[in-house]
């Protein structure tokens, strides 16, 4: 059961019983039984497990709805952290990008940052049939916040989109988000601002 809980926690989305069985080297009926036992144990806790006919997901308990709603609201409207800005910058220049590629560039686990960016509506997650994995891209809302119409309008997009060292370049900046604000004015032109 600890393996199932850890997998569901890290992925933070619905996961099929078949994938859970594969990853834990067990059968689907064993996974279902373990998940049902886990669900029965979460009665008074802040975390529940939600089960459909084919998937499981860790969710918050209804009893903590109000506080969780407030936290999510604060997360959506608060300032982005330096790691979030760095991750968002990498996604903008390298999209579509897989989580593993993103983590290889940053050198750390990006699960919570990606979740936060998804909640804020700054990135999207889609399934890449060719790669067989989820990939991330920026949203039109993010481009609108930057004051540009396309990703090609981002500063030095053509060079940095192909630049293998992009992650290293962004890591040296005190505020990776400043890369955008210093290179794009409010009218969307590429004139540096002070």
PELINDA-V584219 format. One record per backbone hydrogen bond with DSSP energy under -0.5 kcal/mol. CO is the residue of the C=O (numbers start at 0). NH is the residue of the N-H. E is the energy in kcal/mol with one decimal. If there is no record, write none. Layout:
BEGIN
co: [CO;CO]
nh: [NH;NH]
e: [E;E]
END
This chain:
BEGIN
co: [0;1;2;3;4;5;6;7;14;15;16;17;18;19;20;20;21;26;27;28;29;30;31;32;33;34;35;36;37;37;38;39;41;45;47;48;49;53;54;55;56;58;60;61;63;64;65;66;67;68;69;70;71;72;73;80;81;82;83;84;85;86;87;88;89;90;96;97;98;99;100;101;102;109;110;111;112;113;114;115;116;116;117;121;123;125;125;126;127;127;132;133;134;135;135;136;138;139;140;141;142;142;143;149;150;153;155;156;157;158;162;164;165;166;167;168;169;174;174;175;176;176;177;179;179;181;184;188]
nh: [4;5;6;7;8;9;10;11;55;19;20;21;22;23;24;25;24;30;31;32;33;34;35;36;37;38;39;40;40;41;41;42;44;60;58;50;56;16;51;14;49;47;63;64;67;68;69;70;71;72;73;74;75;76;77;84;85;86;87;88;89;90;91;92;93;94;135;101;102;103;104;105;106;113;114;115;116;117;118;119;121;122;120;138;136;127;134;128;131;132;127;98;125;95;96;123;142;143;144;145;146;147;146;152;153;156;159;160;161;162;165;168;169;170;171;171;172;177;178;178;179;180;181;182;183;192;187;184]
e: [-2.4;-2.4;-2.4;-2.6;-2.3;-2.5;-2.4;-1.8;-2.4;-2.2;-2.6;-2.2;-2.8;-1.8;-0.5;-2.3;-0.9;-2.2;-2.8;-2.4;-2.5;-2.6;-2.2;-2.2;-2.4;-2.6;-1.9;-1.2;-0.6;-0.7;-0.8;-0.6;-1.7;-2.4;-2.5;-0.5;-1.8;-2.6;-2.7;-2.7;-3.3;-3.5;-1.6;-1.6;-2.3;-2.8;-1.8;-2.3;-2.7;-2.3;-2.5;-2.5;-2.1;-1.6;-2.2;-2.7;-2.5;-2.5;-2.7;-2.4;-2.3;-2.5;-2.4;-2.0;-2.2;-1.6;-2.7;-2.4;-2.7;-1.8;-2.0;-2.5;-2.7;-2.9;-2.3;-2.3;-2.6;-2.6;-2.6;-2.1;-2.3;-1.0;-1.0;-1.8;-1.7;-0.6;-3.3;-0.8;-2.7;-1.0;-3.1;-0.6;-2.4;-0.5;-1.9;-2.8;-1.7;-2.5;-2.2;-1.7;-1.0;-2.3;-0.5;-1.5;-1.9;-1.7;-2.8;-3.1;-0.7;-0.7;-1.4;-2.3;-2.5;-2.0;-1.0;-0.5;-1.2;-1.9;-0.5;-1.4;-1.1;-1.7;-2.8;-1.0;-1.7;-1.2;-2.0;-1.7]
END
